[in-house]
Amino acid sequence: MANFLDKERTIAGPGFNRWLVPPAALAIHLCIGMAYGFSVFWLPLSKALSTAGKGAACGKDVGFFSQLFTTQCDWSVATLGWMYTLFFVFLGCSAAIWGGWLERAGPRKAGVVSALCWCGGMALSAIGIHLHQFWLMILGSGVIGGIGLGLGYISPVSTLIKWFPDRRGMATGMAIMGFGGGAMIGSPLAAELLKIFSTPTDVGVAPTFLAMAAIYFVFMMAGALLYRVPATGWKPAGWTPPPPSANAMITQRHVHVKKVWGIPQFWLIWIVLCMNVSAGIGVIGMASPMLQEVFGGALINVQARYSELDKPQLAAIGVIAAGFTALLSLFNIGGRFFWASISDKLGRKLTYAIFFVLGGLLYASIPGSAGAGNKLLFVGAFCIILSMYGGGFATVPAYLADLFGTQFVGAIHGRLLTAWATAGILGPVVVNYMREYQLGLGIPREQVYNQTMYILVGMLVIGFIANLLVRPLADKWFMSDDELAVEKKLAHEKAAASEVGAGSGTAGTTSPALVALAWAAVGIPLAWGTYRTLLSAAKFFN
């Protein structure tokens, strides 16, 4: 089994169809993307003991560390929410730490380890739920699962970029679109499983975790085993690499991952990603309350502020806000593929410039559209903003490949994801604490987000300047031919395509039926998740 997972065993033979690799990446990303949807479990888990008649909610005197081990009272939603933070902290850390190992071990081995960590972590969490030990949930899904997230997230990046040198943005956009769509499938799946497994004395989360772990394990292992890497020297039929002088921002050379911490361009792109994500992620977490507090009764044609509404009216606007959140998720997912594909034509630097300029204008327009009560402009602005938030994630791997080469792009991308971990703290803190501060000053709820929007504009200005400063790398940062040869040997790459009989990509030895089956396996769940999300989004328009 160990030999089967070796990188040299995954080198594609002649005529391998490269379109078999994207569904393999999607199979993994659609599973680990459920990290975005874990909030569906918080309310049931906060009532686990009280449902079973064994306890009630923990009081204010029971702090976070006490809740890690208590079996006498239910965990609070705020405590459970730390799982979400841990996911992305460990995602960034594991991707940064083991990115170099991944380049040498290959995507198949990394995908298998990711499946074992993510699904094994969910199984361990199920035991923690059964025993009512939150520390087991933290260890299982938060730590072990977070490591699986990091390895699974970056496992296809380098492989897809090498298979699609002519469409780098589109290729990575397809995979990372899957990560955004994971919750779109996982959340309604979890909701259905909770209905099946819940009883009058059991909220049903533990068996739901076990069932989802089993389903995800099958999909992730299938994706990992489908991975193939192209032989050295392979290129798509009929495609000629652009000459070095054609676009100075796209290098044909390679940078070693060990050097990136000292390269100014790496830190500039780190700032670019951090600012883009900070602005977007802060809004995602507050989208529902923001819409409700800004427009209040106007959402249901009642002339009243949010604070003046009764319970039935609050429930009605809550349904509309849920539809708004679903609509944003669709634009987040679609933007990952759209903007990453567009970047193949426009270039990565120009694409990010559009993100920051257009995003800044849209954020600045929010107070005006909110004050005028124009729901269409308000919602339209946030839909485009969220598309660029997702597009930023999907475009950055190709940006890195353009500047640093493809030999260590997966490892470099892993280190860059520390910007995501930082943004996951920075963005929500700015939005949430500014809201509380404004409320404390006595500012009406419908106006508390105005100042925040201008702060987010400031973040985008910082990102725009950093992107503007990105220049091609100096020769000193690139590996010599001898150094590159050593790294290729360590990465178990063949010295030439002829050693493995790699063809030009025109021979049709890969069964078209297998390609169709692979796409159907990921396309059908994605279509079902999209349908369920559209049903939810329709409530906004109704």
GUTIRO-298249 format. One record per residue (C-alpha): x, y, z; chain. Coordinates in nm, 4 decimals. Each point is the difference from the previous one (the first is absolute). Last residue first. Layout:
N
> east,north,up,vomar
> X,Y,Z,A
...
//
This chain:
542
> east,north,up,vomar
> -4.0448,3.6163,-0.2392,A
> 0.3371,0.1235,-0.1226,A
> 0.1768,-0.0933,0.3219,A
> -0.1863,-0.3286,0.0240,A
> 0.1419,-0.0921,-0.3419,A
> 0.3464,-0.0178,0.1596,A
> -0.1093,-0.3011,0.2065,A
> -0.1288,-0.1851,-0.3054,A
> 0.3154,0.1017,-0.1866,A
> 0.2094,-0.1522,0.2787,A
> -0.1840,-0.3309,-0.0263,A
> 0.0473,-0.0027,-0.3776,A
> 0.3699,0.0856,0.0308,A
> 0.0481,-0.2832,0.2488,A
> -0.1720,-0.2444,-0.2361,A
> 0.2095,0.1221,-0.2948,A
> 0.3192,-0.0417,0.2058,A
> -0.1060,-0.3504,0.1052,A
> -0.0637,-0.0894,-0.3688,A
> 0.3178,0.1643,-0.1317,A
> 0.2463,-0.1798,0.2280,A
> -0.0852,-0.3579,-0.0981,A
> -0.1174,0.1154,-0.3442,A
> 0.3448,0.1426,-0.0761,A
> 0.1670,-0.3284,0.0932,A
> -0.2538,-0.2032,-0.1995,A
> 0.0540,0.2137,-0.3102,A
> 0.3792,-0.0375,0.0271,A
> -0.0361,-0.3760,0.0498,A
> -0.2361,-0.0261,-0.2977,A
> 0.2490,0.1903,-0.2160,A
> 0.2473,-0.2830,0.0729,A
> 0.3545,0.1287,0.0283,A
> 0.2060,-0.1401,-0.2890,A
> -0.0967,0.2828,-0.2353,A
> 0.3287,0.1091,-0.1484,A
> 0.0120,0.3745,-0.0481,A
> 0.1639,0.1013,0.3276,A
> 0.3428,0.0466,-0.1506,A
> 0.1201,-0.3344,0.1242,A
> 0.1756,-0.1072,0.3157,A
> 0.1963,-0.3212,-0.0471,A
> 0.1216,-0.0100,0.3555,A
> 0.3662,0.0601,-0.0776,A
> -0.0958,0.2046,-0.3088,A
> -0.1254,0.2850,0.2175,A
> 0.3481,0.0723,0.1221,A
> 0.1869,-0.0010,0.3293,A
> -0.2770,-0.1840,0.1785,A
> -0.1231,0.1643,0.3167,A
> 0.0483,-0.1615,0.3389,A
> -0.0247,0.3330,0.1870,A
> 0.3537,-0.0491,0.1277,A
> 0.1132,-0.0466,-0.3598,A
> -0.1847,0.3122,-0.1082,A
> 0.1626,0.1877,0.2866,A
> 0.3489,-0.1077,-0.1063,A
> -0.0662,0.0986,-0.3625,A
> -0.1259,0.3419,0.1138,A
> 0.3210,0.0610,0.1949,A
> 0.2065,-0.0904,-0.3074,A
> -0.2061,0.2251,-0.2276,A
> 0.0405,0.2885,0.2447,A
> -0.2823,0.0859,0.2351,A
> -0.1594,0.3441,-0.0201,A
> 0.0275,0.2740,0.2635,A
> 0.3182,0.1594,-0.1352,A
> -0.1584,0.0619,-0.3414,A
> -0.2194,0.2802,0.1351,A
> -0.3714,-0.0697,0.0271,A
> -0.2586,0.1729,-0.2186,A
> -0.1717,0.2971,0.1700,A
> -0.2797,0.0319,0.2549,A
> -0.0289,0.3617,0.1202,A
> -0.3482,0.0548,-0.1458,A
> -0.1264,-0.3066,0.1879,A
> 0.1214,0.1476,0.3303,A
> -0.1638,0.3354,-0.0840,A
> -0.3307,-0.1678,-0.0859,A
> 0.0087,-0.2097,0.3191,A
> 0.0492,0.3114,0.2139,A
> -0.2870,0.1698,-0.1862,A
> -0.2114,-0.3108,0.0598,A
> 0.0592,0.0276,0.3737,A
> -0.1008,0.3679,-0.0086,A
> -0.3237,-0.0935,-0.1770,A
> -0.0622,-0.2428,0.2859,A
> 0.0373,0.2883,0.2437,A
> -0.2515,0.1985,-0.2097,A
> -0.2494,-0.2854,0.0231,A
> 0.0471,-0.0165,0.3769,A
> -0.0962,0.3662,0.0367,A
> -0.3350,-0.0676,-0.1663,A
> -0.0732,-0.3250,0.1854,A
> -0.1616,0.1560,0.3082,A
> -0.2485,0.2037,-0.2050,A
> -0.3090,-0.2261,-0.0038,A
> 0.0613,-0.0875,0.3638,A
> -0.0324,0.3609,0.1124,A
> 0.3177,0.1511,0.1543,A
> -0.0095,0.0020,0.3810,A
> 0.3752,0.0093,0.0459,A
> -0.0134,-0.3572,0.1292,A
> -0.1661,-0.1044,-0.3244,A
> 0.2961,0.1428,-0.1900,A
> 0.2477,-0.1892,0.2181,A
> -0.1946,-0.3248,-0.0353,A
> -0.0052,0.0347,-0.3780,A
> 0.3684,0.0937,-0.0112,A
> 0.0715,-0.3089,0.2089,A
> -0.1816,-0.2339,-0.2373,A
> 0.1293,0.1418,-0.3300,A
> 0.3637,0.0490,0.1037,A
> 0.0192,-0.3267,0.1954,A
> -0.1674,-0.1952,-0.2838,A
> 0.2627,0.1207,-0.2506,A
> 0.3131,-0.0315,0.2154,A
> -0.0476,-0.3544,0.1304,A
> -0.0712,-0.1844,-0.3231,A
> 0.2331,0.2465,-0.1726,A
> 0.2942,-0.1361,0.1983,A
> -0.0859,-0.3619,-0.0865,A
> -0.0434,0.1042,-0.3631,A
> 0.3391,0.1730,-0.0016,A
> 0.1483,-0.3218,0.1437,A
> -0.1253,-0.1417,-0.3291,A
> 0.3110,0.1425,-0.1671,A
> 0.2083,-0.2770,0.1500,A
> -0.2178,-0.2642,-0.1622,A
> 0.0088,0.1847,-0.3313,A
> 0.3782,-0.0152,0.0143,A
> -0.0195,-0.3755,0.0606,A
> -0.2415,-0.0526,-0.2887,A
> 0.2014,0.2280,-0.2306,A
> 0.3245,-0.1875,0.0664,A
> 0.0992,-0.1042,-0.3547,A
> -0.2568,0.2251,-0.1708,A
> 0.1803,0.3321,-0.0383,A
> 0.0280,0.2824,0.2542,A
> -0.1735,0.2908,-0.1753,A
> -0.2519,-0.1665,-0.2316,A
> -0.0499,-0.2946,0.2340,A
> -0.0753,0.2374,0.2881,A
> -0.2598,0.1906,-0.2028,A
> -0.1500,-0.3346,-0.1087,A
> -0.0413,-0.0976,0.3664,A
> -0.1459,0.3490,0.0755,A
> -0.2877,-0.0104,-0.2480,A
> -0.2306,-0.2438,0.1824,A
> 0.0173,0.1642,0.3414,A
> -0.0434,0.3510,-0.1450,A
> -0.2925,-0.1150,-0.2122,A
> -0.1877,-0.1048,0.3120,A
> 0.0247,0.3528,0.1424,A
> -0.0623,0.1392,-0.3493,A
> -0.3333,-0.1834,-0.0206,A
> -0.0745,0.1182,0.3530,A
> 0.0418,0.3654,-0.1033,A
> -0.2219,-0.0528,-0.3059,A
> -0.2798,-0.1426,0.2176,A
> 0.0566,0.2720,0.2612,A
> -0.0512,0.2788,-0.2524,A
> -0.3115,-0.1627,-0.1460,A
> -0.1551,-0.0339,0.3471,A
> 0.0409,0.3693,0.0822,A
> -0.0871,0.1181,-0.3512,A
> -0.3226,-0.2037,-0.0011,A
> -0.0902,0.0849,0.3597,A
> -0.0065,0.3733,-0.0629,A
> -0.1062,0.1451,0.3366,A
> 0.1708,0.3300,-0.0805,A
> 0.2130,-0.0272,0.3139,A
> 0.0943,-0.3590,-0.0875,A
> 0.0914,0.0952,-0.3582,A
> 0.2162,0.2872,0.1264,A
> 0.1650,-0.1972,0.2815,A
> 0.0785,-0.2853,-0.2459,A
> 0.1575,0.2109,-0.2754,A
> 0.3443,0.0112,0.1656,A
> 0.0063,-0.3805,0.0088,A
> -0.0825,-0.0076,-0.3724,A
> 0.2677,0.2539,-0.0918,A
> 0.2630,-0.1871,0.2021,A
> -0.0988,-0.3313,-0.1581,A
> 0.0267,0.1457,-0.3508,A
> 0.3472,0.1371,0.0697,A
> 0.1258,-0.2907,0.2120,A
> -0.1375,-0.2901,-0.2010,A
> 0.0816,0.1718,-0.3307,A
> 0.3634,0.0390,0.1099,A
> -0.0068,-0.3699,0.0911,A
> -0.0942,-0.0869,-0.3577,A
> 0.2644,0.2367,-0.1375,A
> 0.2732,-0.1746,0.1988,A
> -0.1243,-0.3483,-0.0879,A
> -0.0006,0.0459,-0.3790,A
> -0.2984,0.1108,-0.2063,A
> -0.0541,-0.3141,-0.2076,A
> 0.0899,-0.2757,0.2485,A
> -0.1396,0.2303,0.2717,A
> -0.3454,-0.0411,-0.1524,A
> 0.0093,-0.3694,0.0939,A
> 0.0868,0.0812,0.3619,A
> -0.2740,0.2659,0.0031,A
> -0.2739,-0.2324,-0.1232,A
> 0.0962,-0.3188,0.1884,A
> 0.0313,0.1530,0.3445,A
> -0.2731,0.2523,-0.0722,A
> -0.2546,-0.2790,-0.0395,A
> 0.0644,-0.1215,0.3536,A
> -0.0169,0.3385,0.1724,A
> -0.2925,0.1019,-0.2224,A
> -0.1928,-0.3093,0.1073,A
> 0.0916,0.0572,0.3647,A
> -0.1286,0.3570,-0.0201,A
> -0.3393,-0.1233,-0.1180,A
> -0.0154,-0.2434,0.2911,A
> 0.0706,0.2855,0.2433,A
> -0.2758,0.2079,-0.1595,A
> -0.2414,-0.2928,0.0302,A
> 0.0842,-0.0254,0.3693,A
> -0.0695,0.3743,0.0267,A
> -0.3457,-0.0540,-0.1486,A
> -0.0746,-0.2737,0.2546,A
> 0.1199,0.2267,0.2815,A
> -0.2253,0.2761,-0.1356,A
> -0.3018,-0.2208,0.0675,A
> 0.1208,-0.1148,0.3415,A
> 0.0499,0.3625,0.1058,A
> -0.3543,0.0783,-0.1171,A
> -0.1407,-0.2915,0.1999,A
> 0.1998,0.1142,0.3068,A
> -0.0992,0.3678,-0.0067,A
> 0.1899,0.2730,-0.1845,A
> 0.0971,0.3333,0.1558,A
> 0.3705,-0.0763,0.0463,A
> 0.0368,-0.0747,-0.3730,A
> -0.1503,0.3329,-0.0959,A
> -0.3565,0.0296,-0.1206,A
> -0.1896,0.0827,-0.3176,A
> -0.1074,-0.3538,-0.0895,A
> 0.0471,-0.1155,-0.3582,A
> 0.1526,-0.3362,0.1010,A
> 0.3663,0.0963,-0.0567,A
> -0.0908,0.3596,0.0885,A
> -0.0565,-0.1232,0.3558,A
> 0.3701,0.0111,0.0793,A
> 0.2116,0.1274,-0.2904,A
> 0.3411,0.0456,0.1642,A
> -0.0539,-0.2315,0.2982,A
> -0.1312,-0.2933,-0.2021,A
> 0.2563,0.0280,-0.2801,A
> 0.2870,0.0291,0.2473,A
> -0.1294,-0.2827,0.2203,A
> 0.0166,-0.2428,-0.2987,A
> 0.3253,0.1157,-0.1548,A
> 0.2002,0.0165,0.3255,A
> 0.2347,-0.2990,-0.0426,A
> 0.0266,0.0484,-0.3752,A
> 0.0830,0.3708,0.0421,A
> 0.3102,-0.0653,0.2093,A
> 0.1077,-0.2705,-0.2422,A
> -0.0052,0.2387,-0.2944,A
> 0.2120,0.2844,0.1347,A
> 0.2477,-0.2314,0.1696,A
> 0.0264,-0.2183,-0.3129,A
> 0.1049,0.2814,-0.2321,A
> 0.2323,0.1505,0.2609,A
> 0.1698,-0.3310,0.0815,A
> 0.0331,-0.1029,-0.3645,A
> 0.1706,0.3235,-0.1077,A
> 0.2098,0.0120,0.3188,A
> 0.1356,-0.3502,-0.0688,A
> 0.0479,0.1054,-0.3643,A
> 0.2271,0.2795,0.1218,A
> 0.1682,-0.2383,0.2417,A
> 0.0884,-0.2390,-0.2800,A
> 0.1185,0.2869,-0.2196,A
> 0.2457,0.1101,0.2700,A
> 0.1844,-0.3371,-0.0047,A
> 0.1518,-0.1066,0.3331,A
> -0.2750,-0.2402,0.1091,A
> 0.0000,-0.1423,-0.3529,A
> 0.3507,-0.1480,0.0129,A
> -0.0768,-0.3401,0.1494,A
> -0.2697,-0.0594,-0.2639,A
> 0.2633,-0.0127,-0.2732,A
> -0.0737,0.2324,-0.2928,A
> -0.0510,-0.1263,-0.3560,A
> 0.0569,0.1206,-0.3566,A
> -0.2390,0.0515,-0.2929,A
> -0.1241,0.3254,0.1502,A
> -0.3308,0.1745,-0.0652,A
> 0.0033,0.3662,0.1072,A
> 0.2481,0.0882,-0.2778,A
> -0.2589,-0.0882,-0.2619,A
> 0.1127,-0.0590,-0.3574,A
> 0.3704,0.0289,0.0855,A
> 0.0244,-0.3512,0.1423,A
> -0.1568,-0.1526,-0.3131,A
> -0.3552,-0.1256,0.0508,A
> -0.0223,-0.3773,0.0429,A
> -0.1280,-0.1685,-0.3181,A
> -0.3291,-0.1884,0.0067,A
> -0.1004,-0.2294,-0.2867,A
> -0.0438,-0.3045,0.2201,A
> 0.0262,0.0863,0.3660,A
> 0.3500,-0.0163,0.1518,A
> 0.2099,-0.2747,0.1541,A
> 0.3666,0.0745,0.0666,A
> 0.0142,-0.1715,0.3349,A
> -0.2730,-0.2613,0.0182,A
> -0.3461,0.1163,0.0965,A
> -0.1360,-0.0827,0.3450,A
> -0.2982,-0.2271,0.0587,A
> -0.2699,0.0192,0.2660,A
> -0.2813,-0.2531,-0.0313,A
> 0.1009,-0.1754,0.3230,A
> -0.0351,0.3228,0.1983,A
> -0.3450,0.0738,-0.1423,A
> -0.1275,-0.3502,0.0749,A
> 0.1437,0.0275,0.3514,A
> -0.1744,0.3336,0.0496,A
> -0.3365,-0.1258,-0.1228,A
> 0.0005,-0.3180,0.2083,A
> 0.1261,0.1816,0.3092,A
> -0.2630,0.2717,-0.0410,A
> -0.2834,-0.2504,0.0139,A
> 0.1454,-0.1764,0.3063,A
> 0.0719,0.3265,0.1827,A
> -0.3501,0.1248,-0.0866,A
> -0.1563,-0.3093,0.1589,A
> 0.2186,0.0242,0.3100,A
> -0.0706,0.3718,0.0463,A
> -0.3733,-0.0577,-0.0441,A
> 0.0189,-0.2808,0.2571,A
> 0.1466,0.2494,0.2520,A
> -0.2333,0.2894,-0.0910,A
> -0.3272,-0.1859,0.0608,A
> -0.1580,0.2438,0.2480,A
> -0.0773,-0.2938,0.2295,A
> -0.2856,-0.0389,0.2516,A
> -0.3068,0.0647,-0.2185,A
> 0.1903,-0.1570,-0.2911,A
> 0.2373,0.1425,-0.2626,A
> 0.1580,-0.2367,-0.2535,A
> -0.2167,0.0577,-0.3086,A
> -0.0660,0.3717,0.0510,A
> 0.3689,0.0544,0.0771,A
> 0.0859,-0.1809,-0.3237,A
> -0.2135,0.2427,-0.2016,A
> 0.1588,0.3037,0.1662,A
> 0.3477,-0.1450,-0.0520,A
> -0.0686,-0.0450,-0.3712,A
> -0.1410,0.3556,-0.0155,A
> 0.3250,0.1323,0.1559,A
> 0.2380,-0.2302,-0.1877,A
> -0.0991,0.0877,-0.3562,A
> 0.0156,0.3814,0.0160,A
> 0.2621,-0.0398,0.2729,A
> 0.2378,-0.1596,-0.2486,A
> -0.0683,0.2566,-0.2707,A
> 0.2742,0.2393,0.1063,A
> 0.2489,-0.2872,0.0099,A
> -0.1233,-0.1154,-0.3387,A
> 0.0577,0.3422,-0.1532,A
> 0.3576,-0.0549,0.1156,A
> 0.0275,-0.2933,-0.2365,A
> -0.1534,0.1671,-0.3053,A
> 0.1830,0.3278,0.0588,A
> 0.3328,-0.1858,0.0126,A
> -0.0573,-0.1196,-0.3549,A
> -0.1491,0.3248,-0.1308,A
> 0.2882,0.2063,0.1329,A
> 0.2702,-0.2231,-0.1412,A
> -0.1498,-0.0290,-0.3457,A
> 0.2899,-0.0615,-0.2439,A
> 0.2185,-0.1636,0.2630,A
> -0.2943,-0.2324,0.0722,A
> 0.1448,-0.3324,0.1186,A
> 0.2831,0.1707,0.1895,A
> -0.2370,0.2505,0.1621,A
> -0.2369,-0.2829,0.0903,A
> 0.2741,-0.1985,0.1736,A
> 0.1386,0.2956,0.1947,A
> -0.3407,0.0911,0.1365,A
> -0.1476,-0.3473,0.0544,A
> 0.1369,-0.0691,0.3511,A
> -0.0347,0.3597,0.1260,A
> -0.3463,-0.0268,0.1574,A
> 0.0261,-0.3650,0.0960,A
> 0.3207,0.0525,0.1958,A
> -0.1392,0.3027,0.1829,A
> -0.3401,-0.1526,0.0690,A
> 0.1521,-0.3257,0.1226,A
> 0.2042,0.2003,0.2507,A
> -0.3215,0.1724,0.1087,A
> -0.1662,-0.3387,0.0446,A
> 0.2757,-0.1093,0.2362,A
> -0.0107,0.3294,0.1932,A
> -0.3594,0.1266,-0.0103,A
> -0.1925,-0.3082,-0.1094,A
> 0.1506,-0.2549,0.2381,A
> 0.1993,0.1920,0.2608,A
> -0.2655,0.2700,0.0461,A
> -0.2766,-0.2602,-0.0058,A
> 0.1908,-0.2059,0.2557,A
> 0.0419,0.3119,0.2152,A
> -0.3790,0.0435,-0.0148,A
> -0.0613,-0.3128,0.2032,A
> -0.3691,-0.0884,-0.0034,A
> 0.0770,-0.3733,-0.0127,A
> -0.2133,-0.0442,-0.3141,A
> 0.1119,0.3383,-0.1334,A
> 0.3663,-0.0880,0.0573,A
> -0.0497,-0.3360,-0.1705,A
> -0.1521,0.1824,-0.2987,A
> 0.2980,0.2365,0.0059,A
> 0.2313,-0.2995,-0.0380,A
> -0.1980,-0.1064,-0.3086,A
> 0.0193,0.3540,-0.1401,A
> 0.3769,0.0043,0.0550,A
> 0.0315,-0.3357,-0.1760,A
> -0.1843,0.1494,-0.2970,A
> 0.2236,0.3067,-0.0244,A
> 0.3243,-0.1699,0.1049,A
> -0.0372,-0.3232,-0.2007,A
> -0.1258,0.1878,-0.3061,A
> 0.2873,0.2516,0.0189,A
> 0.2538,-0.2827,0.0351,A
> -0.1466,-0.1612,-0.3134,A
> 0.0075,0.3305,-0.1897,A
> 0.3618,0.0646,0.1014,A
> 0.1015,-0.3465,-0.1247,A
> -0.1775,0.0563,-0.3308,A
> 0.1183,0.3609,-0.0385,A
> 0.3728,-0.0783,-0.0010,A
> 0.2473,-0.0836,0.2767,A
> 0.2577,0.2534,-0.1171,A
> -0.2320,0.2986,-0.0478,A
> -0.2032,-0.1065,0.3051,A
> 0.3067,0.0035,0.2246,A
> 0.0607,0.3637,-0.0952,A
> -0.3595,0.0938,0.0840,A
> 0.0228,-0.1735,0.3376,A
> 0.0599,0.2986,0.2296,A
> -0.1790,0.2746,-0.1960,A
> -0.3023,-0.2126,-0.0876,A
> -0.0139,-0.1254,0.3583,A
> 0.0069,0.3548,0.1408,A
> -0.2579,0.1466,-0.2385,A
> -0.2491,-0.2842,0.0430,A
> 0.0738,-0.0086,0.3726,A
> -0.1083,0.3634,0.0389,A
> -0.2867,-0.0539,-0.2431,A
> -0.1627,-0.2870,0.1815,A
> 0.0842,0.1408,0.3424,A
> -0.2167,0.3068,-0.0612,A
> -0.3010,-0.2121,-0.0959,A
> 0.0493,-0.2220,0.3061,A
> -0.0015,0.3131,0.2138,A
> -0.3681,0.0319,-0.0898,A
> -0.0839,-0.2823,0.2414,A
> 0.0933,0.2254,0.2904,A
> -0.2178,0.2848,-0.1308,A
> -0.2867,-0.2443,-0.0575,A
> 0.0179,-0.0952,0.3670,A
> 0.0774,-0.3560,0.1090,A
> -0.2701,-0.1837,0.1932,A
> 0.0372,-0.0812,0.3685,A
> 0.1133,-0.2807,0.2314,A
> 0.2538,-0.1879,-0.2130,A
> 0.2661,0.2686,0.0326,A
> 0.3439,-0.0463,-0.1559,A
> 0.0495,0.2735,-0.2612,A
> -0.2808,0.2044,0.1561,A
> 0.2251,0.0757,0.2969,A
> 0.2590,0.1442,-0.2361,A
> -0.2577,0.2296,-0.1639,A
> -0.1427,0.1341,0.3238,A
> -0.2818,-0.1297,0.2192,A
> -0.1035,0.2994,0.2154,A
> -0.2268,0.1243,-0.2792,A
> -0.2121,-0.3103,0.0390,A
> 0.0252,-0.3134,-0.2110,A
> -0.3262,-0.0882,-0.1730,A
> -0.2020,-0.2793,0.1555,A
> 0.0535,-0.3566,0.1143,A
> -0.0740,-0.3694,-0.0447,A
> -0.3511,0.0057,-0.1464,A
> 0.1235,-0.1300,-0.3381,A
> -0.1100,0.3195,-0.1718,A
> 0.1628,0.2015,0.2813,A
> 0.3235,-0.1878,-0.0563,A
> 0.0254,0.0707,-0.3756,A
> -0.1460,0.3513,-0.0049,A
> 0.3114,0.1995,-0.1049,A
> 0.0846,-0.2910,-0.2325,A
> -0.3241,0.0496,-0.1930,A
> 0.0694,0.3765,-0.0329,A
> 0.3637,-0.0410,-0.1081,A
> -0.0381,-0.2762,-0.2590,A
> -0.1002,0.2155,-0.3001,A
> 0.2997,0.2197,0.0868,A
> 0.2196,-0.2686,-0.1570,A
> -0.0767,0.1336,-0.3475,A
> 0.3279,0.1729,-0.0911,A
> 0.1969,-0.3072,0.1123,A
> -0.2188,-0.1920,-0.2464,A
> 0.2573,0.1141,-0.2570,A
> 0.2021,-0.3085,0.0977,A
> -0.2393,-0.2188,-0.1978,A
> -0.0504,0.2169,-0.3103,A
> 0.3772,0.0566,-0.0079,A
> 0.0844,-0.3700,-0.0123,A
> -0.2392,-0.0993,-0.2787,A
> 0.0779,0.3273,-0.1779,A
> 0.3686,-0.0925,-0.0292,A
> -0.0873,-0.3362,-0.1552,A
> -0.2547,0.1772,-0.2214,A
> 0.2832,0.2301,-0.1213,A
> 0.2429,-0.2899,-0.0750,A
> -0.2066,-0.1988,-0.2532,A
> 0.0105,0.2926,-0.2432,A
> 0.3716,-0.0742,-0.0495,A
> -0.0843,-0.2996,-0.2177,A
> 0.2925,-0.2435,0.0121,A
> 0.1231,-0.0673,-0.3530,A
> 0.3352,-0.1422,0.0986,A
> 0.0459,-0.0807,0.3670,A
> -0.0597,0.2282,0.2922,A
> 0.2506,0.0066,0.2862,A
> -0.1836,-0.1247,0.3111,A
> 0.2339,-0.2877,0.0885,A
> 0.2936,0.2447,0.0093,A
> -0.1790,0.1900,0.2758,A
> -0.0136,-0.2951,0.2360,A
> -0.3502,-0.1007,0.1128,A
> 0.0216,-0.3501,-0.1487,A
> 0.3353,-0.0493,0.1733,A
> -0.1614,0.0637,0.3390,A
> -0.2846,-0.2379,-0.0852,A
//
